[in-house]
């Protein structure tokens, strides 16, 4: 019996980050390793790191800085 492998997420490139445009609702772009870029409807971009504490699922917001890439 084969076990399905987890899908790998490619890191976002600078071009993909700059090309991400706001939509009617906020949406995430996943960067892998529980890091995601949240594109807000206002056009603002916020990095979030997802982490899991027992029985909870939380996110930490990080300031958007192009130098983090």
DSSP file (Angstrom, degrees, kcal/mol; ACC not computed):
  #  RESIDUE AA STRUCTURE BP1 BP2  ACC     N-H-->O    O-->H-N    N-H-->O    O-->H-N    TCO  KAPPA ALPHA  PHI   PSI    X-CA   Y-CA   Z-CA
    1    1 A X              0   0    0      0, 0.0     2,-0.3     0, 0.0     0, 0.0   0.000 360.0 360.0 360.0 126.7    0.0    0.0    0.0
    2    2 A X        -     0   0    0      1,-0.0     2,-0.5     0, 0.0     0, 0.0  -0.641 360.0-140.2 -87.5 140.7    1.5    3.4   -1.0
    3    3 A X        -     0   0    0     -2,-0.3     2,-0.1     1,-0.0    -1,-0.0  -0.870  25.9-117.7 -97.6 127.1    1.3    6.3    1.3
    4    4 A X        -     0   0    0     -2,-0.5     2,-0.2     1,-0.1    -1,-0.0  -0.406  29.1-127.8 -65.7 138.5    0.5    9.6   -0.5
    5    5 A X        -     0   0    0     -2,-0.1     2,-0.1     1,-0.1    -1,-0.1  -0.548  24.9-102.3 -85.1 151.1    3.3   12.1   -0.2
    6    6 A X        -     0   0    0     -2,-0.2     2,-0.4     1,-0.1    -1,-0.1  -0.415  39.6-108.9 -68.8 147.4    2.8   15.7    1.0
    7    7 A X        -     0   0    0     -2,-0.1     2,-0.3     1,-0.0    -1,-0.1  -0.634  30.8-131.1 -79.2 132.4    2.6   18.3   -1.7
    8    8 A X        -     0   0    0     -2,-0.4     2,-0.5    24,-0.0    -1,-0.0  -0.650  12.9-143.5 -85.5 140.3    5.7   20.6   -1.7
    9    9 A X        -     0   0    0     -2,-0.3     2,-0.2    22,-0.0    24,-0.1  -0.907  12.7-135.9-105.0 126.3    5.1   24.3   -1.9
   10   10 A X        -     0   0    0     -2,-0.5     3,-0.1     1,-0.1    22,-0.0  -0.574  29.5-105.7 -77.2 141.3    7.6   26.4   -3.9
   11   11 A X        -     0   0    0     -2,-0.2     2,-0.1     1,-0.1    20,-0.1  -0.358  40.8-102.7 -62.6 146.6    8.8   29.6   -2.3
   12   12 A X        -     0   0    0     17,-0.1     2,-0.2    20,-0.1    -1,-0.1  -0.441  33.9-135.8 -69.4 142.7    7.3   32.8   -3.7
   13   13 A X     >  -     0   0    0     -2,-0.1     4,-2.1     1,-0.1     5,-0.2  -0.569  22.8-110.2 -93.2 163.8    9.5   34.8   -6.0
   14   14 A X  H  > S+     0   0    0      1,-0.2     4,-2.5     2,-0.2     5,-0.2   0.877 120.4  54.2 -59.8 -37.2    9.9   38.5   -5.9
   15   15 A X  H  > S+     0   0    0      1,-0.2     4,-2.0     2,-0.2    -1,-0.2   0.907 107.9  48.6 -64.3 -42.5    8.0   38.7   -9.2
   16   16 A X  H  > S+     0   0    0      2,-0.2     4,-0.8     1,-0.2    -1,-0.2   0.877 111.8  50.1 -65.4 -37.5    5.0   36.7   -7.8
   17   17 A X  H >< S+     0   0    0     -4,-2.1     3,-0.7     1,-0.2    -2,-0.2   0.935 113.3  44.6 -66.8 -45.9    4.9   38.9   -4.7
   18   18 A X  H 3< S+     0   0    0     -4,-2.5    -1,-0.2     1,-0.2    -2,-0.2   0.832 112.6  52.9 -66.9 -31.6    4.9   42.2   -6.7
   19   19 A X  H 3< S+     0   0    0     -4,-2.0     2,-0.5    -5,-0.2    -1,-0.2   0.610  79.7 110.8 -80.9 -12.1    2.4   40.8   -9.2
   20   20 A X    <<  -     0   0    0     -4,-0.8     2,-0.3    -3,-0.7     9,-0.0  -0.512  54.3-164.7 -68.5 117.0   -0.1   39.8   -6.5
   21   21 A X        -     0   0    0     -2,-0.5    18,-0.1     1,-0.1    22,-0.1  -0.754  22.6-100.8-105.4 149.3   -3.1   42.2   -6.9
   22   22 A X        -     0   0    0     -2,-0.3     2,-0.2    19,-0.1    19,-0.2  -0.333  38.1-168.5 -66.2 149.9   -5.9   42.9   -4.4
   23   23 A X        -     0   0    0      2,-0.4    20,-0.1    16,-0.2     4,-0.1  -0.611  43.7 -82.3-123.5-173.8   -9.2   41.2   -4.9
   24   24 A X  S    S+     0   0    0     -2,-0.2     2,-0.3     2,-0.1    17,-0.1   0.834 115.5  31.3 -63.1 -32.7  -12.7   41.7   -3.3
   25   25 A X  S    S-     0   0    0     15,-0.1    -2,-0.4    16,-0.1    14,-0.1  -0.884  97.2 -93.8-124.5 156.2  -11.7   39.6   -0.3
   26   26 A X        -     0   0    0     -2,-0.3     2,-0.3    -4,-0.1    14,-0.2  -0.379  46.2-176.8 -63.6 144.6   -8.4   39.0    1.4
   27   27 A X  E     -A   39   0A   0     12,-2.0    12,-3.0    -4,-0.1     2,-0.2  -0.998  18.0-128.5-146.1 147.5   -6.5   35.9    0.2
   28   28 A X  E     -A   38   0A   0     -2,-0.3     2,-0.5    10,-0.2    10,-0.2  -0.639   5.3-156.6 -95.2 152.8   -3.3   34.1    1.1
   29   29 A X  E     -A   37   0A   0      8,-2.2     8,-3.0    -2,-0.2     2,-0.3  -0.991  25.5-135.1-121.4 118.7   -0.3   33.1   -1.0
   30   30 A X  E     -A   36   0A   0     -2,-0.5     6,-0.2     6,-0.2     3,-0.1  -0.550  23.3-177.9 -82.7 137.0    1.6   30.2    0.6
   31   31 A X  E     -     0   0A   0      4,-2.9     5,-0.2    -2,-0.3    -1,-0.1   0.417  47.5-107.7-110.1  -4.3    5.4   30.4    0.7
   32   32 A X  E >  S+A   35   0A   0      3,-0.7     3,-1.6   -21,-0.1    -1,-0.3  -0.097  93.7  64.9  94.0 162.9    6.0   27.0    2.5
   33   33 A X  T 3  S-     0   0    0      1,-0.3     3,-0.1    -3,-0.1    17,-0.0   0.857 130.1 -61.2  51.8  41.5    7.2   26.2    6.0
   34   34 A X  T 3  S+     0   0    0      1,-0.2    16,-3.1    15,-0.1     2,-0.5   0.669 106.8 127.5  62.7  20.8    3.9   27.7    7.5
   35   35 A X  E <   +AB  32  49A   0     -3,-1.6    -4,-2.9    14,-0.2    -3,-0.7  -0.910  32.6 173.9-106.8 134.0    4.7   31.1    6.1
   36   36 A X  E     -AB  30  48A   0     12,-2.9    12,-3.1    -2,-0.5     2,-0.6  -0.984  29.5-135.2-140.1 151.8    2.1   32.9    4.0
   37   37 A X  E     -AB  29  47A   0     -8,-3.0    -8,-2.2    -2,-0.3     2,-0.6  -0.933  21.3-151.4-105.2 118.0    1.7   36.3    2.4
   38   38 A X  E     -AB  28  46A   0      8,-3.6     8,-2.4    -2,-0.6     2,-0.7  -0.814   3.1-155.8 -93.4 120.2   -1.8   37.7    3.0
   39   39 A X  E     -AB  27  45A   0    -12,-3.0   -12,-2.0    -2,-0.6   -16,-0.2  -0.865  15.9-150.9 -96.2 112.9   -3.0   40.1    0.3
   40   40 A X    >   -     0   0    0      4,-2.9     3,-2.0    -2,-0.7   -15,-0.1  -0.461  23.7-115.9 -84.8 156.7   -5.6   42.4    1.7
   41   41 A X  T 3  S+     0   0    0      1,-0.3    -1,-0.1   -19,-0.2   -19,-0.1   0.727 116.1  61.8 -63.7 -21.1   -8.4   43.9   -0.3
   42   42 A X  T 3  S-     0   0    0      2,-0.1    -1,-0.3     1,-0.0     3,-0.1   0.591 121.9-106.5 -78.8 -10.8   -6.9   47.3    0.5
   43   43 A X  S <  S+     0   0    0     -3,-2.0    -2,-0.1     1,-0.4     2,-0.1   0.275  76.7 135.5 102.0  -9.6   -3.7   46.3   -1.4
   44   44 A X        -     0   0    0     -5,-0.1    -4,-2.9     1,-0.0     2,-0.5  -0.443  45.2-145.2 -72.5 145.9   -1.6   45.9    1.7
   45   45 A X  E     -B   39   0A   0     -6,-0.2     2,-0.4    -2,-0.1    19,-0.3  -0.963  16.9-175.5-117.3 128.2    0.6   42.8    2.0
   46   46 A X  E     -B   38   0A   0     -8,-2.4    -8,-3.6    -2,-0.5     2,-0.3  -0.984  18.8-139.5-127.7 126.1    1.1   41.1    5.4
   47   47 A X  E     -BC  37  62A   0     15,-1.2    15,-3.6    -2,-0.4     2,-0.4  -0.670  24.4-172.5 -79.9 138.1    3.4   38.2    6.1
   48   48 A X  E     -BC  36  61A   0    -12,-3.1   -12,-2.9    -2,-0.3     2,-0.5  -0.990  15.3-153.9-131.3 141.6    1.9   35.6    8.5
   49   49 A X  E     -BC  35  60A   0     11,-2.4    11,-2.2    -2,-0.4     2,-0.4  -0.972  15.0-147.3-114.1 123.4    3.5   32.6   10.2
   50   50 A X  E     + C   0  59A   0    -16,-3.1     2,-0.3    -2,-0.5     9,-0.2  -0.722  22.8 172.4 -88.9 136.1    1.1   29.9   11.2
   51   51 A X  E     - C   0  58A   0      7,-2.3     7,-2.2    -2,-0.4     2,-0.5  -0.977  23.4-134.3-140.8 156.8    2.0   27.8   14.2
   52   52 A X  E     - C   0  57A   0     -2,-0.3     2,-0.3     5,-0.2     5,-0.2  -0.947  16.0-177.2-119.1 123.7    0.2   25.2   16.2
   53   53 A X  E >   - C   0  56A   0      3,-0.8     3,-2.8    -2,-0.5    -2,-0.0  -0.819  57.1 -69.6-105.9 152.6   -0.1   25.1   20.0
   54   54 A X  T 3  S-     0   0    0     -2,-0.3     3,-0.1     1,-0.3    -1,-0.1  -0.205 120.1  -3.5 -49.7 125.6   -1.9   22.1   21.4
   55   55 A X  T 3  S+     0   0    0      1,-0.2     2,-0.3    -3,-0.0    -1,-0.3   0.495 122.4  83.8  70.0   8.0   -5.6   22.4   20.5
   56   56 A X  E <   -C   53   0A   0     -3,-2.8    -3,-0.8     2,-0.0     2,-0.4  -0.934  59.2-153.3-134.9 161.6   -5.2   25.8   18.8
   57   57 A X  E     +C   52   0A   0     -2,-0.3     2,-0.3    -5,-0.2    -5,-0.2  -0.949  29.8 172.6-133.3 111.9   -4.2   27.1   15.5
   58   58 A X  E     -C   51   0A   0     -7,-2.2    -7,-2.3    -2,-0.4     2,-0.4  -0.751  21.2-148.5-122.7 165.2   -2.8   30.6   15.6
   59   59 A X  E     -C   50   0A   0     -2,-0.3     2,-0.5    -9,-0.2    -9,-0.2  -0.982   4.7-151.6-132.1 145.5   -1.0   33.1   13.3
   60   60 A X  E     -C   49   0A   0    -11,-2.2   -11,-2.4    -2,-0.4     2,-0.4  -0.975  19.0-137.2-114.2 128.1    1.6   35.7   14.0
   61   61 A X  E     -C   48   0A   0     -2,-0.5     2,-0.4   -13,-0.2   -13,-0.2  -0.704  17.7-165.7 -87.1 135.6    1.6   38.8   11.7
   62   62 A X  E     -C   47   0A   0    -15,-3.6   -15,-1.2    -2,-0.4     2,-0.1  -0.918  29.4-102.6-116.3 144.6    5.0   40.0   10.5
   63   63 A X        -     0   0    0     -2,-0.4     2,-0.6   -17,-0.2   -17,-0.1  -0.387  38.5-110.2 -67.0 145.1    5.5   43.4    8.9
   64   64 A X        +     0   0    0    -19,-0.3     2,-0.4    -2,-0.1    -1,-0.1  -0.656  49.2 161.3 -77.8 118.2    5.9   43.4    5.2
   65   65 A X    >   -     0   0    0     -2,-0.6     3,-2.2     1,-0.1     4,-0.4  -0.971  37.7-147.1-137.4 120.7    9.4   44.2    4.3
   66   66 A X  G >  S+     0   0    0     -2,-0.4     3,-1.3     1,-0.3    -1,-0.1   0.804  98.9  66.6 -56.9 -27.2   10.8   43.4    0.9
   67   67 A X  G 3  S+     0   0    0      1,-0.3    -1,-0.3     2,-0.2    -3,-0.0   0.639  83.1  74.6 -71.7 -11.8   14.2   42.8    2.6
   68   68 A X  G <         0   0    0     -3,-2.2    -1,-0.3     1,-0.3    -2,-0.2   0.768 360.0 360.0 -68.7 -23.8   12.8   39.8    4.4
   69   69 A X    <         0   0    0     -3,-1.3    -1,-0.3    -4,-0.4    -2,-0.2   0.467 360.0 360.0 -74.7 360.0   13.0   37.8    1.1
